[in-house]
């Protein structure tokens, strides 16, 4: 039986953890996750997804939530657990050298490395309109996603897939790849990454969601990558909650209303057209695009960015 410490925080990591817990050949001896955080307007202290899973299962696995892995007491705890492997999936902290030396540390990174090293690989692949992505099982070192590759799994990206759907598909793929990598570890010959092909994905900020009616396809790529967070919105705060790409050709006035249907509104961009289905004005409920247009007394030929 392989003794494993698991380190992860969001739902992506939770799917992998559940797969590990369900395998009789793997003993998850401890789980490390980020500290509970205040959430929502009432700032209710909320545990991360991985912790919720363990609390619901009511098992005896010890949960650790250190603010830093550099703390000597944490390093000592990990040493005393004597793991065969440390599995890392979207944990949110960098592992110091002292921990990397305790046992093989395997990261399940949500891209085909060396593409999209860094914080937001799933969003990056949607922003770049890739047709495929995948999971890399990587032997961790002190660099940022620069370790040797142990295994890949490839995932096809459907044309209209938004980030949550891709997260789910990649989570399932990562869970299977994790088990395979652990069981075949002794047979695997690690492959050094070819650094010349590297690219990086930055940490996403709220401001990344701001759009203008410049290029329809670029808006749609942002919508797929940033729904639900940070969402996409106009400079005046009007949020686009649901939309689709109609055409990525043709030249129009920015924000020009081209057509009003039963609930949808077709909008022109400098290049191409989009269809708005649901939108949300600042500090108001979301509504159909037509309801918003009607309330603002806008008509075909008016411009959304000027008359709102």
Secondary structure, DSSP 8 states (H G I E B T S, - for coil): -EEEEEEE-SHHHHHHHHHHHT-TTEEEEEEE----EEETTTTEEE--HHHHHHHHHT---EEE--S-TT-HHHHHHHHHHT-SEEEEES-SS---HHHHTTSEEEEEESSSTTTTEES-HHHHHHHTT-SEEEEEEEE--SSSS-S-EEEEEEEE--TT--HHHHHHHHHHHHHHHHHHHHHTGGG---B---GGG--EE----GGGGB--SSBHHHHHHHHHHHTTTT-EE-TT--EEEEEEEEES-----TTEEEEE-SS-EEEE-SBSEEEEEEEE-TTS-EEEHHHHHHHTT--TT-BTTT--
